[in-house]
Amino acid sequence: MIDPDTQAGWATEAEAEAEDDAEEMPLSLRLSIADTLTLGNATCGFMAVYFTTTGILIPHLTGSDETGMARHSAATAVILMLCAAVFDLFDGLVARKLRSSPMGAELDNLSDLISFGLAPAYFVLVYGMVADDAHQRVSALAAVVVLLAVVLRLARFSCVTMKDGMFQGMPSPFGALTVISIVLLELPFVPTLLAIVGVAWLMVSRVEYPKPRGILAVAMLSWIVAAVGLLAAWAFDAPGGQLLLQTGCALQVVTGAVIPLFATARRVNTFRDNRREARAAQLP
């Protein structure tokens, strides 16, 4: 409709209410595209817990002998955690390119806690209940250690400012995938337990890890795609699927162990170089 006096268009009642709602909605309640990806991360983590429960734990408790179902469910749970890592990778990239809502950082931490804290810790807990040589209570303690390590790491990430391009401590997605790889290797219980606790320590350590940007982000995404293929081959009992999966898990664990060694060697070399420069500056 047109106002005959002002020749201006009259807004309909619905349009006026929509504008009022938009003005009244706090900025903190408006989700961005990056936030939607972050929520996808949380959803994948929750569904990983669901498949671990329904496909591994419940059949074990009910005495089911369907090992194929357990294999499929384990593979699905790990694939969902890998998908959560992809969402976690892309929500940061999208937030830098577009915009992020004021609650983006909080959503990211909460989603990471579900996908890379609760889900892998629960996976370790269930492993302790279904594995033949595992001890349930000790596995439960290891699961708590993993969960608390992720909680402490995410809390420190919110409080500590690091130099650009670096993380302090093993990133929680990398740590979660390393913990899962250790379990899937099916090593004896004691080495498995020690390796899991070692990964938890690395997550709260001061070891510096590079952020997945540029070529490193492409490499990480390629590794995730390859890991999904390995899990699919294992789940469907493809020829050599078990060997391929164990090879991939071993590479993940070796990478998790090698990066701290390189980071420590770099810190030692930097310290030595600084001492040499200081001594050279003191010389007449």
C-alpha positions, 0 to 999 in steps of 0.5 A: 500500500502507498501512503497518499501523503508521503507516497511511501510504501507502508510495511505490512504488519508481518514485515514490521514484526519481523523487523522488530524481532530481528532488532530485538534478537541479541547478536549472541543468538544469531548462528553463523555458517561457521557455527552450523559446521560446529554443531555438525561437529557436536552431532557427529560426536554424539552419534559416535557414542550412540553407535559405540553403545548400540553396536558394541556395548549392548551386543556384548552385554546381551551375549551376541556373537555377531562380530561383524555388527561390532566391526561395522559399528566400531568403524562407523563410530570412528568415521563419525569422529573423523567427520567431526574433525573435518567439521572442526577443520572447516569451521575455523576456515569459514569463520576466518573467511566470513564471520563468526558469531560472538558465541562461536568460540564457546560452541567450538569448545563445547563441540570439541569436548563432545567429539574429542573428549567424551566420544574417545573416552567412552570408546576406551571405556567400552574397550575395557568392557569387551576386550578379553585381556582388559581390566574394566576398572583400569580402563575406566580410569584411563577413560577419565584421564582422557576426558579430563585431559581434553577438558583441561586442554580446551580450558587452557586454549581459551585462556592462554595466548599462543604465537600465531600458527601454533597450539600448545599441547596436542590438539584434541582432534589429533589426540582423540584419533590417536587414542582410537588408533591405539585401541584399534591396534589391539595391542596387549592391555598394558602397552595400550593403557600406557600409550593412551595415558601418554597421549593424554599427557601430550594434550596437556603438555607444553609441546607446540604443534602447528595449526592445520593451515594451508598445505598442512590442512590439505594433508590432514584432510587427505589423511582423514579421507584415507582413514575413512577408506581404511575403516570401510575396508576393515568394516566390510572385511575386504581382503587385507582390510585388517592389515591396512587398518593396523598400518594406518593406525600405526602411522597415526600413533607414530606421527603422534610420537614423532611430532613432540620429538621434533618440537623438543629438538627445535626448542633445544636448538633455539635455546642453544642458538640464543645462548650463543648469541648472548655469549657473542654479544658479551664478548668485547 
